Amino acid sequence: MKHRLLASVALGAAVLFTGLSAQAQDKKPFTYEDLISLDRMSGLTVDKTESFAAFQVRVLNAEKTKGVTGLWLTDLKTKTSKPLTVASKGGALSPQWGADGALYFLSARSGSMQVWKTDAKDSEAVQVTKLALDVGAYKLSPDGKGVVVALAIAETCETDEIACTLKAAEAKKAEKSTGVVYDRLFVRHWDTWADGTQNHLFYVPLAGGEAVSLTAGVDGDVPSKPFGDESEYSFSPDGKSVYYSVRIAGKDEPRSTNFDIYKVDIANPTVQTNLTEANKAWDTGAEVSPDGKWLAYRAMKRAGFEADQFEIFLRNLATGETKQIAADWDRSADSLTWAADGKSLYVVAGDVGKTPLFQVDIATNKVTPLSKGGHLDAFAPLKTGFVFMKSGLDSPSQLFVSKPKAKLIDDGATKLTTINDAVIGNRAFGAFEQFSFKGWNDETVHGYILKPANYVEGQTYPIAFLIHGGPQGSFGESWSYRWNPETYAGAGYAVIMIDFHGSTGYGQGFTDAISQHWGDRPLEDLQKGYAFALSKYSFLDENRACALGASYGGFMINWIASQWKEPWKCLVNHDGLFDNRSMGYATEELWFSEWENGGTVYEKPENYDKFNPALHSKDWSVPMLVIHSDQDFRVIPEQGIGTFTALQMNGVKSKFLRFPDENHWVLKPQNSLKWHNTVFDWLNENTKAK
């Protein structure tokens, strides 16, 4: 296959290897044991005086069986960071600075998850809310008078919601039968069965008083399940109104991506105003301008498509006039934040294998990059620059402050934290490089290659060919705690990753190209990218190569098992699709399969069969490791069992790793260690890696 493809591969421009191009030979390679042990930073917030930054850090317990999250504080004047031990006792997360200068957070130390607060001195922890239900998310009002919390409310409760929910829970406990009757989908979502509750919003006065229901009678989750958070709702600058995004459930929720933005006044919560009713696709991320005149939000245009471009819109809150800004910018906005002067928006977006920060000018529509390389994980604007968290292929997230008035915030920025430095600074990483080539339709496709850690010039190395999921995703310049390419480099493998057609960050047309083309266009990109890498990098040993993928990447592993099996000594399929027809009925988010296959299974069965691995499993012969988890309701466990069954029936060397307590991801530390040990044993066994 390599020799057939070389003639059609155009030599692409590439940047020089970055990172550690020459490793000290006495450094231990970075391993998956190191990866699992690292502390994880997130949740950046800066106080209004710009004196302090706070964030959360997850650390493993002594037995390395679960993570415990606590709070940290950075003094932006002295540029020193420390843990808040008093506030973090018993666990603390989701820090937010209040208008009163206090640091608020969530903690379950009182027996249920509630809002607490402390000060910059970490003198004490004070409980703020004392609700009868757990707080799932919260956001403080800018006027300092209240907090909007999300609570799980019984679907049958439209009045006196909290008391009604408690009564419903008691009635459920009293039932002697475990049977559950459903009359609509979702019956299950991601990794949990529907429990008869929905997330609803309540306003809680900080001075005391009863919680005020803001979404009573709304048939939907705010925030959304399973991954929604407080970014899906926001306050007006005066603290009197709340804007939230919700998908009305009805009888057809699993086939809908129609989120709308609603406005509710705290003083009159019975009136819910839908501001985006005309758009039948996804509207979210509402943020009001500092002067209170404009609502900025992100919106998709195509109903039923979860990977459409999030474009940027402004709505005049007085007149209802709505306009799109930066309409010619072919990137999907991940988030929106108003600049203090209200003249521009700060936007994080994927861009050619990286995820930088951009500034979008409201008047001119000009888009200006504000950072370079890597992945911007979080940021907070200052009067003279930015505080931000950033990660990369060879570095987990760290906290930085930019130089005053710097054009690029990460150019010469000062590092404010040393979390994980003891590990990261004493490990050898694989140097990496981005490359490009001509893929499907003669269009430019990008990829990354990593040298093995402690690379020796003139030696050749086995190959780990990683295929990302989504399929509208990217294996780019960012850090991952699941599929981390540096762990493969640390194990002695050269790593190749191709952002095939369907990947994000290269324009919406590039992303769209994969829909109804799962098995041809991306496969062509993978083949041409692999051939290009073999032709360019002499340290690659094509006789010792394994391909690995998860989710859509797992589908592709099953597909290449019959369509492109020549190069591979082994395959690894994590939570991959085996039978497209059964996936179309059994997955929870039905809109996904329907969009990707151009209709339902009963409307377009031929589309589901066009690239159906199950129909070609008789041709499988490459050894395959199959991994699946019982709580994966996105790609149900039967997909993994079906894959393993087909392999065993055909006499193909194979193993099946099952996790009874994981979902689409493997998150528990010891399970993650088992995952990595099993995968690397499989690679080493089949490539005879030294």
N, C-alpha and C positions, 0 to 999 in steps of 0.2 A: 504494500500500500504506500509505503514511504516513497519508493521510486516512481510510482505512477503519479503521485501528487506533486512532486517537486517541480515539474515543468510548469504547473499552473500557479505556483506560489510566488508572489512578488516579494522581493526583499524589502522588508519594512524598516522605516526609521526607528531607531531605538535610543533611549537615553542610556547613559553609562550606569554601571552597577552602583547602587547606593547602599547605605548601611555600612556594615563591616566588611570591606572588600578584602582585607587581609586579617585573619583571625590569629590571635595569640594561641599557639598550639597547646599551651598549658591550661587553657580555659576549658571547663567542662561544657559540652554541648547542651543547649537548652532542650529540655525534655518535657514530656507530658506530665511527669510528676511535678516538675517546676510549675507548669501551667496551672495545675489544679491547686497548688498551694498559694498562688498569688492573691493578694488583697485586691478588691474590686472597688474602684471609685466611681461615683455618679452623683447626680442630684445637686448641681451647683446653684447657689443663691448668694447674692451680695446685698448688704444692708444699704439703706437710703443715704447714709453718710459716706458710703464707699470706703469705710474703714476696715470692714471684715467680709471675708467670704466663708461660707459654710458649705459642707458637702457631706455625703455619707460614704462609709467604707465598710464593705462586707469582708469579714475574716472567717477562717475556718475554726471550729472548735478543736480542742486538743485531740479528739479522736478522728478528726477529719471526716466527720459524717454529715455535718450541716454547717451552713454559714450563719454568722451572727453579725448583724449590721449595727453600726454605731456612728456617731457624729464627729466631725473634725471641724476645726476653725483655723482660718488663716488670717493673720494680721497683715493687711495690705500695706501698712506703713513700715513695719519692721521686716516684712516678707518672711515670717516664720509661721509654721503650721504645727498644730498639736491636737490630740484627741480630747474630746469633751467627756471625761470619765463619769461625772455625776449625771449629766443628761443621758448618757448612753447606757447607764446601768439597767440591765434587763432587756436591752435592745431598743434602738431608736432609728427612725428613718424618715424620709421625705421632709428635709428641712426647708423652711420658708421664713424670711425675715418679715416681721410685721411693721405696720406704720408706727407702732409704739417703740420700736427698736429692739423688741424681744425676738428671740429665735424660737419659732414654733416647729413642732415635729410630731410624728405619730409614734405611739408606744402602746404596748399591750401589758405593761407592768401592773396595771390595776385589775387585770382579769379580762379586759376586752380592749380592742384597738380604739384609742381615743386620741384627741389632740392635746398636746402638752406644750409647755414653753420653758425656756431658760434665758439666761443673759450671756453676754460675751465673756463674763468671768466664770461661767459654769458653776455658779454658786448654789443653785438648787433647781429641781425640776418640779413644775407646778402643773397639775392637771387642769385643762381648760374646758373640755367637754365631758359631760357625764351622761351620755346617751345610753339608752337600753340596748342599742344595737351597735355592732362594730362599725367604725368609720373606715370606708374603703378608699376614699380620696378626700382632699380638702383644698380650699383656696381661700386666702384671707382677703377681706375687702380693703380697697385702697384708703378708705376713710377711717380704718382702724376700729370700726364699730361691730363687725361681725365676721363670720366665717361660713362659707358654703361647703357642706359635707355631702358625701354620697353614702347612702345606706341601702342595704338590700331589703326591699319591701315585697311582701306577698302580693302576687299579681291580682288577687281578688280584693285587695284593700284599696279603696279610693278615698276614704275619709278616715280621719284618726289613724293614719297609716302605721305609726310605730306600735301603738297599742294593739291594733288589729293584727299586725305581723306577729307580735308576741303570742297572741291568742291562737293564731293559726299554727305556730310552731308547737305550742302545747298540745293542740288537738292532734297534730301529726304524731307526736311522741306517744299519745294514748292509743293509737291504732294498733291492732294486733296483727294486721296483715302488712307485708312489705310490698304488695303490689302497687304500681303507680299507673294511672290512666292518663294518657296524653290525647289532646284533640287538635294539636297543631305542631309543626316543626318550629324551632329546633327541639328535638328530644334530647340531643346531646351536642356539645360544642367544644372543640379542641380536646379537652381531657376530662370534662365533667358532664354528668347527666343533668338535664334541666331540673331544678329544685323548686320551681314555682315562684321564684322571686325575680324582681327586676331592680336594677340600680336606679334610685331616684335621688333628687337633690333637695336639701333642706338648708335654710338659712338659720344660723344659730347666733343670737346677739351675744357679744362678748361680755356685756354688762350684766347678763342674766336674763332669763325669760325662756318661754317655750320655743322649740324649734318650729320654724314656719316651712311648710311643704311648698316647694316651688314647681314641682312636676306632677302633682296629684292628678290621676286620671290619664296621664300620658302613657300610652302602650309602647314602651320602649326602654332601653337601658341608657342611662346617662351616669357615668361614662359607659361606653360600649363594652361588650364582652367579646373576646376574653382579655384584650390587652389595653383597653382604653384607660385614660387617667385624667388628671385635672386639666390637661391641655385641651380637653374637649369642651371646657366651659370657661368663661371669663366674666369679669365685672366691667361695668362702665366706670370711667374715672371718678365719678361722684359716689360710687358705691351703691347706687339706688337700683340698678338693673343688672340682670345676668343674661348672658348670651350662651346658648349651649347647642350642641350638635346631637341629633338623635335620628335613628332609623325606626320608623313606626313598624312594629312587629306584624300585626295582622295575622293572616293565615299563610303568608308567602315570604316571611323574612329571610329564609335561607337562599332565596333566588333574587334578592334585592340588594343593591349597593346604594340605595337612595337615602342618604343622610341629608337632613335639612337643618338649617340654623334657625333657632327660635329665640325670641326675646321675651323675658318675663320681668315685670317690675316687682320688687320685693314687697312693696306696699299693697299690691293688687295681684297676687299670684294666680288668681283664677283665670286671668286673661293671658293666653299663650299666642304670640304672634309669629307666624311662619314667614321668615324673610326671604327664603329661597325656594318657595314652592314651585316656581316655574321650571327649575332645573331638576330633572328626574335622576340625575347622577349624584355623586358624592360631594357634599359641602361640609367643611369643617374648619377648625382652627380660628374661630372668630376672635379678633383683637381690635378694640376701639382705640382710635388715635388719641394722643395726649390732650387735644383740645375737645374731645368728645364729639367731633363732627362726622368722622368717617369710620366705617367698619371694614377692616381688612379681613379677608378670609381666602381659603384655598378651595378650589372647585375642579372637579372632573366634568367632562362633557358627555361621556358615553355611559348610559345606564347598563348595569350588569357587568362592568369591567373594572376590577379592583386595581389594575395596574395602569390605568389611564394617567395622563399627565395631570398633576395638580397645578393648575394655573392660578394666577393671583388676581383677585378682584377687590374693588373698593365700592362700598355702598354709602351714599350720602344719607345719613340717618334722619335728616329733616325732610328731604324730598323723595327718597327712595331711588334716586338715580344710581344706577350701577354701571361700572365700567371696568374693563380689564386693563391691567398695566403690564408692561413688558411682554406684550403678546407675541413678539417675535423671538423671545428667548426660549429655546427648545430644551428646557430643563424642568424637572418636576420639583416643586418646592416641598421640602420636608417640614419646614416650620416657618413662621412669620413672627417678627418682633419689630415694633415701632422704634425708630430713633427718637431721642428725647425731643427734638425740634419738630417732629411730625412730618418732616419733608422726605423721608425715605424709610424703607423697610430693610431689616437684616434678614437674610434668607439662607438657610443651609440646604444644599442640593448636591446630589451625586453628579460628578463630572469627570468622564473618561478615567474611571478606575479610582478616583479620589472623591472626597466629600468635603469641599471647602465652604467657607462663609462668603456670601455675596452681599453687596449693598445695591438696592434697587431704588433709583430716584423716581419719586412720584410724578414730578413735572415733566421730566425728559424721557422717562422709561429706560434710562441708561443703567446697565448692569455692570458693576465693578467688582472683581474678585478682591477679597480682603484677607485671604489666607492662601497658603500654598501646600500642596502635598498632604498626605495622611488623611485622617478622618477627624473632623471637628465634632467632638462628642457633646459639648455644652459651652455656652458663653454667656457673659453678662456685660453689657456696655457700661463704660465709665465715662466721665467727662473728658478724660484725656486718652482713652484707649479701650482696652478690653481685658477682662479676666476670662480665661477659657480653659477647657479641658480638651486635650488632643491625644490621639493614639495613632499608631502606624503599624505596618507589617511586622516591625521588629521592636515594638514598644507598646505596652498597655497604657491606658490613659494616665496623664499627669496634669497637674494644674500649673498654668502659666499666667503671667501678666505681660501685656505688650509694652513696647517702648512708647512713650508719649508721642502721639500724632504719627505713628508708623503707618506707612501705606499698606503694608502686609503685617497683620497682627502677630504672625509667628516668625517674623524676620528679626532675629536678635532678641526674642522674648526671654524674660527671666523665669526660670523654673522655680516654682514655689513649694513643691512637695518632693519628698524623697521616698515615698511609699514604693516598695518593691525594688528599690535600688540595690539592696544587698544581694538579691537574686539576679536581676537583669544585668547589673554591672559586672557580674562575675561569671557570665555565661557566654558561650560562643553562639552567634546567630548566623543564619545563612544570608549572604548578600543577595539583594534582589534587583531586578531590572524589569521595566515594562518594555514590551516590544509590540510591533504591529505587522500585519500581513494582509493580503487580499483574500477575503473569504467568500461566502455566498454572494452571488450577484456582483462579483468583483468589487465589493464594498470593503472598506477598511475595518478590520477587527483587531482588538487589542488583547493582550495577555500579559501575564507575569511569569517570570522564571526565578527560582531561588536556587542558589548553590547550596550544597550541603554545608553544615557548620564545620569549621576547621578544614575547609576545602584545600586540596593540594593540587597545584597546577600539574597537568599531565595525566592525572588519574581520571578514570571514568567511574560513574556512579549509577546505581539503580534509580528508576524513575517512579515517582508518585504523581499520577495524572489526576488532579482533583477537578470534579465537575460540580458546579454550584447548583443549588435548588432554586425554587421560586415558581416557575422558571424565570420570572421577571425579578432577578436579583443580580448580584455581582460578587465576584471574588477579586476585590481590589486592595488598595493600600489602606487596610484597617486591621485592627486587632480583633481576634475572636477567641472566646473561651470554649468553643466546641470544635469547629473545623479550623484549627490554627496551622497554617502551612509551616511555621517555624518548628513545630514539633516533628514534622517529617524531615525537615532539614537537620534537626538535631539527632534524628535516628539514622542519618547517613544517606538520605535520599535527596536527589534533585527533584524539585517540584515544578510542575507546569500547570498553569491555570489559564483557561481561555474564557473571555467574556463574549460568548457566542451571541448570535442574533437572538433577541429576547431579553438581553441584559439591560439593566437600567444605567442611566448616566451618559448615554450616547445619542440622545434624541428619541422622541416618541416613535418615529417611524422605525427605528432600529428595534425598539422594544416590541412594537406591534408585529414584527415580522415572524415571530414564533407561533402566534395563535393559529391553530389548525395546521401547523407545520412542525409538530414536536419532533418528528423523526427524520426530517430531511435537511432543512436549512441549518439548524444548529449542529447536526451531525457533520455536515460539510465543513462548517467552521472548525469543529474539533479536529477533524482529520487534517485539514490544511494547516491549522495552527500547530498540531503535533509534528507534522512533516517539516514545517518551517523551523521549529525549535531544534529538531534533529539536525537540520542542515546548518544551523547557525552556531550551536553550542556543542563543541567537541567532547565535553565532559559527560554527555548523556549516553548511557549504555542502553541502546534500544533492545537488547536481548534480555534485559531484566527490568521490565516495565509492568506496573499494575495500575489499573484505573479504579477510582473510587468516587462515589457520589451519594447524595442524600436527597430524599423527596423527589423533585424532578430529576436531580442528578442520579437518584436511584433508578428512576424510570430509564434514564439514558444508559445506565449500566445494563439493565435488562435488555435494552434495545441493541446496544452494540454487542451483546453476547451472541446475537445471531447475525448482525449486519456488519460488524467491524471487529471481529475477534482475533484477527491475525497478529496484532502487535503484543497482545497481553498474556502475561504469565499468570495473572490472577485478577479477580474483580472483587470489589466490596460494595455491597448494596445496603444502604441504611434507609429504612422506611420508604422504599421505592415502590412505584406503581407496577403491578404485574398484569392486571386485567382492566383495561380502560372501561369496559361496559359496567362491571360491578362497581368500579370507582364512581361512575356517574350516578349510581343510585345510593351508595352507602356512605359517601363522604357527607360531612355536615353542611359545608358552604357550597350549595349546589350551583350558585352563580359561576363558580370557578370552572367546573367541568363543562357547563353549558356554554360559556364564552369560548373556552379553549377548543371546544369541539364543534362550535357553530350550531348548537341546539341540544335538545335533550337526547337521551339514549333512544327513546322510542320514536323521536322525530328523525334523527340522523344516525342510525346505527352504523352505517357505512363509515362515517367520520370517526367513530370510536374504534373501529376495526382497522383503519388505515395504518395506524402506528401502534398496534396492540401487541406488546411483547408476548402475551399468552399464546397467540396464534403462531408464534415462531419458536417456541421453547423447545421443540423437537430438534432444533439445530444447535442448541447450546452444547458447548464442550469445554469452555474455559473454567477453571476452578473459581468458585464464588463463595464468599462469606456473606451471609444474609443476616441483617440485624433489624429487629422490630420490637415494639413495645406494646403492651396490652392496653395502655391508656391513650394510644394514638387514635383519635377519632377523625383526624384529617385524612390520613392514609391508613385505613383500618388494618388491624393485625392480619386479617386473612390475606391481604396482599403479600405480606412477607411469607406467610405459611404457604401460599400458592407458589411463590417463587422457589422456596426450598423443596416443596413437594415435586415440582417439575424437574429440578436438578437431580434429586434422588431417584426419581423414576427413570431418568435418562442415564443414570450411572455416572453423573458428573461429580467430581470431587467437590464437596461442599460442606459447610458448617452453618448452623443457625444459632445466633445469640439472641436470647429473649430477655426482656426486662419487664416483669409483671407490674412494676410501680412507676414507670416513666411514660411520658407522652411522645409527641413528635420529636422532642429533644431529649437528651440524656443529661439531667441536671444535678442529680445527687453526686457528691464528690466521689464516693467509693464506686458507684456505678460508672461514672466517667472514667475512673482508673481502670475498671474492668473492661470498658469499651476500648480504651487505648491499648491496653495489654493484648487484648484479643486481636485487634486490627494489626498491630505491628508484628505480632507472632505470625499472623497469616501472611503479611507481606514478606517477612524474612524467610519463612518456610518456602515460599514459592519463587522468590527471586534469588535465593541463596546469598542474601546480602552479607557482606563481611562485617 
